[in-house]
Amino acid sequence: MLAGHYDMVYLLQVTERFPRSQRDLGLRIRRLSLGYLDLLIEARKSSPYERKDLLRQADETLDKLRYTVRICQELGSISQKQYLHAAGLMGQVGNLLGRWIKPSD
């Protein structure tokens, strides 16, 4: 199983409960989450040279996801508790991603 899989599942579940007025943010979170997983799969199956670029793209996608989730918390789409849980999960995933990127530098 890919690291971050369950973290992204959590975010997908949370976005299903977004108010109608903030569905665009939920859609953005779903796209970023699935895009992040796609990049990890591609990196896992790529050459070392390609892997470096894909992992950097995944890191950038994770940053976008972090900011989007933060905006959702500030707008009240998710609770403080949900935000803290999601932020913790994304932090763990980010640490793993950082360790994967470092050897390829």
Secondary structure, DSSP 8 states (H G I E B T S, - for coil): --TTHHHHHHHHHHHTT--GGGHHHHHHHHHHHHHHHHHHHHHHTS-HHHHHHHHHHHHHHHHHHHHHHHHHHHHTSS-HHHHHHHHHHHHHHHHHHHHHHHHH-
